[in-house]
């Protein structure tokens, strides 16, 4: 009895089996719809082809939009990185100049101290 309950739980909670069932049911429903359609097969094929072309065009548009968004974001990040690099570079140069000024002052003070002694 416990074995049957465990087996029931393991099969009913498997999402892959549920997804497979939904997919098979959807395909069976689509096939039945096509077979029982009130129009001729030629018209149905034409309608399917036209709908497929519409879906392809929509998908192409979505992909194009996504690519342009990714490019835009990438450019924004790259520009931000360049700006940050330039800021850090300028800050480093300013620090280097400041340290050179300190060293120059220290050297002058040392030279003056040596001359006085």
C-alpha positions as CSV (number, residue, x, y, z in Angstrom):
1,X,0.0,0.0,0.0
2,X,2.8,2.5,0.9
3,X,4.7,1.5,-2.2
4,X,1.6,2.4,-4.4
5,X,1.3,5.8,-2.6
6,X,5.0,6.5,-3.1
7,X,4.8,5.5,-6.8
8,X,1.7,7.7,-7.3
9,X,3.5,10.7,-5.7
10,X,6.6,10.2,-7.8
11,X,4.8,10.1,-11.1
12,X,2.3,12.9,-10.4
13,X,4.9,15.4,-9.4
14,X,7.3,14.9,-12.2
15,X,7.1,18.2,-14.2
16,X,8.8,16.6,-17.3
17,X,5.9,14.1,-17.6
18,X,3.3,16.9,-17.2
19,X,5.0,19.0,-19.8
20,X,5.2,16.0,-22.2
21,X,1.5,15.3,-21.7
22,X,0.6,19.0,-22.4
23,X,2.8,19.0,-25.5
24,X,1.3,15.7,-26.8
25,X,-2.2,16.9,-26.1
26,X,-1.6,20.2,-27.8
27,X,-0.3,18.5,-30.9
28,X,-3.2,16.1,-31.0
29,X,-5.6,19.0,-30.6
30,X,-3.9,20.9,-33.4
31,X,-4.0,17.9,-35.7
32,X,-7.7,17.4,-35.0
33,X,-8.4,21.0,-35.7
34,X,-6.7,20.8,-39.0
35,X,-8.5,17.6,-40.0
36,X,-11.9,18.8,-39.0
37,X,-11.6,22.3,-40.4
38,X,-14.6,23.5,-42.4
39,X,-12.4,24.6,-45.4
40,X,-10.4,22.8,-48.0
41,X,-6.9,21.5,-47.5
42,X,-5.5,23.9,-50.0
43,X,-7.0,26.9,-48.1
44,X,-5.8,25.5,-44.8
45,X,-2.3,25.0,-46.1
46,X,-2.3,28.6,-47.5
47,X,-3.6,29.9,-44.2
48,X,-0.9,27.9,-42.3
49,X,1.8,29.2,-44.6
50,X,0.7,32.8,-44.3
51,X,0.5,32.5,-40.5
52,X,3.9,31.0,-40.5
53,X,5.3,33.9,-42.5
54,X,3.6,36.4,-40.1
55,X,5.1,34.6,-37.1
56,X,8.6,34.5,-38.8
57,X,8.4,38.3,-39.5
58,X,7.3,39.0,-35.9
59,X,10.1,36.8,-34.5
60,X,12.6,38.6,-36.8
61,X,11.3,41.9,-35.5
62,X,11.6,40.8,-31.9
63,X,15.2,39.5,-32.5
64,X,16.1,42.8,-34.2
65,X,14.7,44.8,-31.3
66,X,16.6,42.6,-28.8
67,X,19.8,42.9,-30.7
68,X,19.5,46.7,-30.9
69,X,18.8,46.9,-27.2
70,X,21.8,44.8,-26.4
71,X,24.0,46.9,-28.6
72,X,22.7,50.1,-27.0
73,X,23.3,48.7,-23.5
74,X,26.7,47.5,-24.5
75,X,27.6,50.9,-25.9
76,X,26.4,52.6,-22.8
77,X,28.5,50.3,-20.6
78,X,31.5,50.8,-22.8
79,X,31.2,54.6,-22.8
80,X,30.7,54.5,-19.1
81,X,33.8,52.4,-18.7
82,X,35.8,54.8,-20.9
83,X,34.6,57.8,-18.9
84,X,35.5,56.0,-15.7
85,X,38.9,55.1,-17.1
86,X,39.6,58.7,-18.1
87,X,38.5,59.9,-14.6
88,X,40.8,57.4,-12.9
89,X,43.7,58.2,-15.3
90,X,43.3,61.9,-14.6
91,X,43.1,61.3,-10.9
92,X,46.3,59.2,-11.1
93,X,48.1,61.9,-13.1
94,X,47.0,64.5,-10.5
95,X,48.3,62.3,-7.7
96,X,51.6,61.8,-9.5
97,X,52.0,65.6,-10.0
98,X,51.2,66.2,-6.4
99,X,53.7,63.6,-5.2
100,X,56.4,65.1,-7.6
101,X,55.7,68.5,-6.0
102,X,56.1,67.1,-2.5
103,X,59.4,65.4,-3.6
104,X,60.6,68.6,-5.2
105,X,59.9,70.6,-2.0
106,X,61.5,67.9,0.1
107,X,64.6,68.0,-2.2
108,X,64.8,71.7,-2.0
109,X,64.5,71.6,1.7
110,X,67.2,69.0,1.9
111,X,69.5,71.0,-0.3
112,X,68.9,74.1,1.8
113,X,69.5,72.2,5.0
114,X,72.8,70.8,3.5
115,X,73.9,74.2,2.4
116,X,73.2,75.7,5.9
117,X,75.2,73.1,7.7
